[in-house]
Amino acid sequence: MGNHCLASPLWGAVCYTEAIMHIVLAVACIVLAVVALVKCLPKNADMFFVQNKRTKGFWTGMTGGAVVLTLIGFLGIGPFGLLFLLAGACMASVYLADVNPAVSGKPDSF
């Protein structure tokens, strides 16, 4: 928060709202990344090969990296907090939308 947040009550409300929105976004991104990691861990490694996806180790590393990036973004370490949050959420979303349904062993719903 800069000095402009203390200039008037309106700016104070704007800065407070911005901080709350950032926290809500950060928590949502962290939850998404943790869900992706937890869903990746119990999967059978052979299913990744059968479904022509990258290895289980790769996706475990990607989802684990997503958790780390979102935590760094939440803590505000460095100047790229929002970028780290969104990058981690994108990594987790790719796993959840594409890889997880393929390696779950469930038939396609098409």
Residue frames as a rotation matrix with the C-alpha (Angstrom) as fourth column:
MET 1
0.579 0.815 0.000 0.00
0.815 -0.579 0.000 0.00
0.000 0.000 -1.000 0.00
GLY 2
-0.414 -0.717 0.561 1.25
0.711 -0.639 -0.292 3.40
0.568 0.278 0.775 -0.88
ASN 3
-0.903 0.006 -0.430 0.69
0.297 -0.714 -0.634 6.79
-0.311 -0.700 0.643 0.64
HIS 4
-0.749 0.663 -0.022 -2.33
-0.461 -0.497 0.735 7.38
0.477 0.560 0.677 -1.59
CYS 5
-0.251 0.671 -0.697 -4.26
0.485 0.711 0.510 4.81
0.838 -0.210 -0.504 0.48
LEU 6
-0.342 0.073 -0.937 -4.05
0.918 -0.187 -0.349 7.15
-0.200 -0.980 -0.003 3.45
ALA 7
-0.959 -0.126 0.252 -4.98
0.207 -0.922 0.326 10.27
0.191 0.365 0.911 1.48
SER 8
-0.447 0.873 0.196 -8.74
-0.868 -0.476 0.143 9.88
0.218 -0.106 0.970 1.83
PRO 9
-0.223 0.437 0.871 -11.31
-0.533 0.694 -0.484 7.37
-0.816 -0.572 0.079 3.05
LEU 10
0.778 0.523 -0.348 -12.21
-0.555 0.313 -0.771 6.52
-0.294 0.793 0.533 -0.55
TRP 11
0.187 -0.796 -0.575 -8.65
-0.739 0.271 -0.616 5.51
0.647 0.540 -0.538 -1.39
GLY 12
-0.595 -0.356 0.720 -8.48
-0.780 0.474 -0.409 3.55
-0.196 -0.805 -0.560 1.85
ALA 13
0.293 0.797 0.528 -11.58
-0.480 0.600 -0.640 1.58
-0.827 -0.066 0.558 0.81
VAL 14
0.769 -0.064 -0.636 -10.13
-0.610 0.221 -0.761 0.98
0.189 0.973 0.131 -2.66
CYS 15
-0.257 -0.957 -0.134 -6.85
-0.804 0.288 -0.521 -0.32
0.537 -0.026 -0.843 -1.26
TYR 16
-0.444 0.183 0.877 -8.67
-0.678 0.572 -0.462 -2.50
-0.586 -0.800 -0.130 1.29
THR 17
0.655 0.753 0.064 -10.87
-0.479 0.479 -0.736 -3.99
-0.585 0.451 0.674 -1.45
GLU 18
0.490 -0.567 -0.662 -7.83
-0.707 0.185 -0.682 -4.63
0.510 0.802 -0.311 -3.65
ALA 19
-0.565 -0.735 0.375 -6.05
-0.811 0.410 -0.418 -6.43
0.153 -0.540 -0.827 -0.79
ILE 20
-0.078 0.626 0.776 -9.11
-0.541 0.627 -0.560 -8.62
-0.837 -0.463 0.290 -0.08
MET 21
0.833 0.391 -0.391 -9.46
-0.522 0.325 -0.788 -9.50
-0.181 0.861 0.475 -3.79
HIS 22
0.043 -0.905 -0.423 -5.77
-0.812 0.215 -0.543 -10.44
0.582 0.367 -0.726 -3.95
ILE 23
-0.624 -0.259 0.737 -6.09
-0.718 0.562 -0.410 -12.71
-0.308 -0.785 -0.537 -0.91
VAL 24
0.358 0.835 0.418 -9.21
-0.468 0.547 -0.694 -14.42
-0.808 0.053 0.587 -2.31
LEU 25
0.752 -0.146 -0.642 -7.49
-0.610 0.212 -0.763 -14.99
0.248 0.966 0.071 -5.67
ALA 26
-0.299 -0.954 0.003 -4.36
-0.855 0.267 -0.444 -16.30
0.423 -0.136 -0.896 -3.96
VAL 27
-0.409 0.201 0.890 -6.29
-0.620 0.654 -0.433 -18.75
-0.670 -0.729 -0.143 -1.78
ALA 28
0.709 0.705 -0.005 -8.27
-0.448 0.445 -0.775 -19.99
-0.544 0.552 0.632 -4.80
CYS 29
0.487 -0.609 -0.626 -5.03
-0.701 0.154 -0.696 -20.54
0.520 0.778 -0.352 -6.77
ILE 30
-0.552 -0.698 0.456 -3.40
-0.830 0.412 -0.375 -22.36
0.074 -0.586 -0.807 -3.85
VAL 31
0.007 0.647 0.762 -6.42
-0.519 0.654 -0.550 -24.63
-0.855 -0.391 0.340 -3.42
LEU 32
0.844 0.301 -0.443 -6.44
-0.523 0.285 -0.803 -25.39
-0.116 0.910 0.399 -7.16
ALA 33
0.078 -0.915 -0.395 -2.73
-0.785 0.189 -0.591 -26.28
0.615 0.356 -0.704 -7.13
VAL 34
-0.598 -0.273 0.753 -3.01
-0.747 0.530 -0.401 -28.45
-0.290 -0.802 -0.522 -4.01
VAL 35
0.429 0.816 0.388 -6.01
-0.497 0.572 -0.653 -30.31
-0.754 0.087 0.651 -5.46
ALA 36
0.724 -0.213 -0.656 -4.04
-0.609 0.249 -0.753 -31.01
0.323 0.945 0.050 -8.65
LEU 37
-0.366 -0.930 0.029 -1.07
-0.809 0.302 -0.504 -32.33
0.460 -0.208 -0.863 -6.67
VAL 38
-0.413 0.272 0.869 -3.25
-0.653 0.577 -0.490 -34.52
-0.635 -0.770 -0.061 -4.43
LYS 39
0.704 0.710 0.010 -5.06
-0.472 0.479 -0.740 -35.95
-0.530 0.517 0.672 -7.47
CYS 40
0.473 -0.600 -0.645 -1.74
-0.729 0.145 -0.669 -36.65
0.495 0.787 -0.368 -9.23
LEU 41
-0.307 -0.768 0.562 -0.01
-0.951 0.263 -0.161 -38.55
-0.024 -0.584 -0.811 -6.42
PRO 42
-0.113 0.228 0.967 -2.14
-0.432 0.865 -0.255 -41.74
-0.895 -0.446 0.001 -6.26
LYS 43
0.690 0.431 -0.582 -2.35
-0.692 0.155 -0.705 -42.27
-0.214 0.889 0.405 -10.05
ASN 44
0.610 -0.438 0.661 -0.83
0.374 0.894 0.247 -45.35
-0.698 0.097 0.709 -11.62
ALA 45
-0.095 -0.763 -0.639 2.38
-0.374 -0.567 0.733 -44.41
-0.922 0.309 -0.232 -13.44
ASP 46
-0.724 -0.183 0.666 1.62
0.434 0.629 0.645 -46.83
-0.537 0.756 -0.375 -16.29
MET 47
0.305 0.932 0.195 -1.60
0.810 -0.146 -0.568 -44.98
-0.501 0.331 -0.800 -17.17
PHE 48
0.390 -0.247 -0.887 0.42
-0.284 -0.949 0.139 -41.91
-0.876 0.197 -0.440 -18.14
PHE 49
-0.710 -0.702 -0.061 2.32
-0.329 0.254 0.910 -44.01
-0.623 0.665 -0.411 -20.70
VAL 50
-0.522 0.583 0.623 -0.82
0.725 0.688 -0.036 -45.79
-0.450 0.433 -0.781 -21.95
GLN 51
0.555 0.818 -0.152 -2.64
0.655 -0.543 -0.526 -42.48
-0.512 0.192 -0.837 -22.49
ASN 52
0.097 -0.638 0.764 0.40
0.916 -0.242 -0.319 -40.98
0.389 0.731 0.561 -24.25
LYS 53
0.947 0.094 0.306 0.92
-0.045 -0.907 0.418 -38.27
0.317 -0.410 -0.855 -21.62
ARG 54
-0.011 -0.977 0.213 4.22
-0.574 -0.168 -0.802 -37.28
0.819 -0.131 -0.559 -20.08
THR 55
-0.433 -0.253 -0.865 5.48
0.352 0.836 -0.420 -39.33
0.830 -0.487 -0.273 -17.14
LYS 56
0.622 0.656 -0.428 3.99
0.609 -0.061 0.791 -39.31
0.492 -0.753 -0.437 -13.68
GLY 57
-0.031 -0.742 -0.669 7.21
0.939 -0.251 0.235 -37.78
-0.342 -0.621 0.705 -12.36
PHE 58
-0.794 -0.216 0.569 6.86
0.486 -0.786 0.381 -34.89
0.365 0.579 0.729 -14.79
TRP 59
-0.004 0.899 0.439 3.27
0.142 -0.434 0.890 -34.16
0.990 0.066 -0.126 -13.76
THR 60
0.573 0.104 -0.813 4.05
0.805 0.115 0.582 -34.58
0.154 -0.988 -0.018 -10.06
GLY 61
-0.468 -0.830 -0.304 6.84
0.840 -0.525 0.140 -32.06
-0.276 -0.189 0.942 -10.51
MET 62
-0.674 0.277 0.684 4.59
0.291 -0.752 0.591 -29.69
0.679 0.598 0.426 -12.45
THR 63
0.423 0.905 0.039 1.80
0.283 -0.173 0.943 -29.79
0.861 -0.388 -0.329 -9.88
GLY 64
0.382 -0.397 -0.834 4.31
0.914 0.029 0.405 -29.55
-0.137 -0.917 0.374 -7.03
GLY 65
-0.730 -0.659 0.182 5.89
0.684 -0.707 0.179 -26.58
0.011 0.255 0.967 -8.78
ALA 66
-0.208 0.759 0.617 2.44
0.259 -0.566 0.783 -25.04
0.943 0.323 -0.079 -9.13
VAL 67
0.689 0.423 -0.589 1.97
0.646 0.011 0.763 -25.29
0.329 -0.906 -0.266 -5.36
VAL 68
-0.119 -0.831 -0.544 5.36
0.915 -0.304 0.264 -23.66
-0.385 -0.467 0.796 -4.76
LEU 69
-0.761 -0.168 0.626 4.68
0.503 -0.763 0.407 -20.86
0.410 0.624 0.665 -7.27
THR 70
0.200 0.915 0.351 1.28
0.294 -0.398 0.869 -20.08
0.935 -0.071 -0.348 -5.79
LEU 71
0.611 -0.042 -0.790 2.73
0.791 -0.007 0.612 -20.01
-0.031 -0.999 0.029 -2.27
ILE 72
-0.533 -0.838 -0.115 5.48
0.809 -0.544 0.220 -17.63
-0.247 0.024 0.969 -3.42
GLY 73
-0.562 0.402 0.723 2.85
0.327 -0.695 0.640 -15.47
0.760 0.596 0.259 -5.08
PHE 74
0.538 0.809 -0.236 0.70
0.505 -0.085 0.859 -15.50
0.675 -0.582 -0.454 -1.94
LEU 75
0.370 -0.480 -0.795 3.59
0.864 -0.137 0.485 -14.52
-0.342 -0.867 0.364 0.29
GLY 76
0.997 0.078 -0.024 4.54
0.062 -0.913 -0.402 -11.73
-0.054 0.399 -0.915 -2.10
ILE 77
0.243 -0.970 0.022 8.16
0.268 0.089 0.959 -12.76
-0.932 -0.227 0.281 -2.41
GLY 78
-0.704 -0.585 0.402 9.62
0.570 -0.128 0.811 -10.78
-0.423 0.801 0.424 -5.28
PRO 79
-0.697 0.379 -0.609 7.96
-0.438 -0.897 -0.057 -8.41
-0.568 0.227 0.791 -7.70
PHE 80
-0.707 0.361 -0.608 6.03
-0.533 0.294 0.794 -11.09
0.465 0.885 -0.016 -9.60
GLY 81
-0.799 0.378 0.468 3.43
-0.298 0.428 -0.853 -12.14
-0.523 -0.821 -0.229 -7.01
LEU 82
0.224 0.964 -0.146 0.39
-0.608 0.021 -0.794 -12.03
-0.762 0.266 0.590 -9.26
LEU 83
0.153 -0.251 -0.956 2.29
-0.936 0.272 -0.221 -13.58
0.316 0.929 -0.194 -12.18
PHE 84
-0.861 -0.507 -0.042 3.39
-0.454 0.804 -0.384 -16.51
0.229 -0.311 -0.922 -9.99
LEU 85
-0.436 0.789 0.433 -0.17
-0.356 0.291 -0.888 -17.04
-0.826 -0.541 0.154 -8.77
LEU 86
0.486 0.711 -0.509 -1.57
-0.724 0.001 -0.690 -17.18
-0.490 0.704 0.515 -12.29
ALA 87
-0.154 -0.618 -0.771 1.27
-0.873 0.450 -0.186 -19.32
0.462 0.644 -0.609 -13.66
GLY 88
-0.926 -0.176 0.335 0.74
-0.343 0.765 -0.546 -21.87
-0.161 -0.620 -0.768 -10.88
ALA 89
-0.082 0.977 0.197 -3.00
-0.386 0.151 -0.910 -21.89
-0.919 -0.150 0.365 -11.47
CYS 90
0.408 0.182 -0.895 -2.45
-0.912 0.043 -0.407 -22.46
-0.036 0.982 0.183 -15.20
MET 91
-0.612 -0.699 -0.370 -0.08
-0.686 0.702 -0.191 -25.36
0.394 0.137 -0.909 -14.56
ALA 92
-0.808 0.360 0.466 -2.56
-0.164 0.622 -0.765 -27.01
-0.566 -0.695 -0.444 -12.20
SER 93
0.160 0.945 -0.285 -5.47
-0.597 -0.137 -0.791 -26.36
-0.786 0.296 0.542 -14.56
VAL 94
-0.029 -0.248 -0.968 -3.73
-0.954 0.297 -0.047 -28.08
0.300 0.922 -0.245 -17.45
TYR 95
-0.943 -0.326 -0.063 -3.26
-0.286 0.896 -0.341 -31.18
0.167 -0.303 -0.938 -15.34
LEU 96
-0.604 0.758 0.249 -6.83
-0.090 0.245 -0.965 -31.17
-0.792 -0.605 -0.079 -14.03
ALA 97
0.248 0.784 -0.570 -8.47
-0.680 -0.278 -0.679 -30.50
-0.690 0.555 0.464 -17.40
ASP 98
0.346 -0.171 -0.922 -6.37
-0.881 0.280 -0.382 -32.69
0.324 0.945 -0.054 -19.71
VAL 99
-0.526 -0.733 -0.432 -4.19
-0.550 0.680 -0.484 -35.22
0.649 -0.017 -0.761 -17.94
ASN 100
-0.753 0.203 0.626 -6.24
-0.548 0.334 -0.767 -36.21
-0.365 -0.921 -0.140 -14.89
PRO 101
0.351 0.935 0.045 -9.33
-0.760 0.313 -0.569 -37.36
-0.546 0.166 0.821 -16.84
ALA 102
0.402 -0.248 -0.882 -7.14
-0.744 0.473 -0.472 -39.35
0.534 0.846 0.006 -19.24
VAL 103
-0.553 -0.745 -0.373 -5.17
-0.360 0.617 -0.700 -41.21
0.752 -0.252 -0.609 -16.57
SER 104
-0.376 0.477 0.794 -8.10
-0.905 -0.005 -0.426 -41.81
-0.199 -0.879 0.433 -14.22
GLY 105
-0.983 -0.041 0.180 -9.07
-0.008 0.983 0.181 -44.96
-0.184 0.177 -0.967 -16.09
LYS 106
-0.126 0.991 -0.037 -12.59
0.105 -0.023 -0.994 -43.73
-0.986 -0.129 -0.101 -16.73
PRO 107
-0.239 0.078 0.968 -14.05
0.944 0.254 0.212 -43.97
-0.229 0.964 -0.134 -20.23
ASP 108
-0.994 -0.105 0.021 -14.44
0.106 -0.936 0.335 -40.82
-0.016 0.335 0.942 -22.27
SER 109
-0.344 0.922 -0.179 -17.83
0.384 -0.036 -0.923 -39.18
-0.857 -0.386 -0.342 -22.00
PHE 110
-0.717 0.065 -0.694 -18.07
-0.572 -0.625 0.532 -38.17
-0.400 0.778 0.485 -25.65
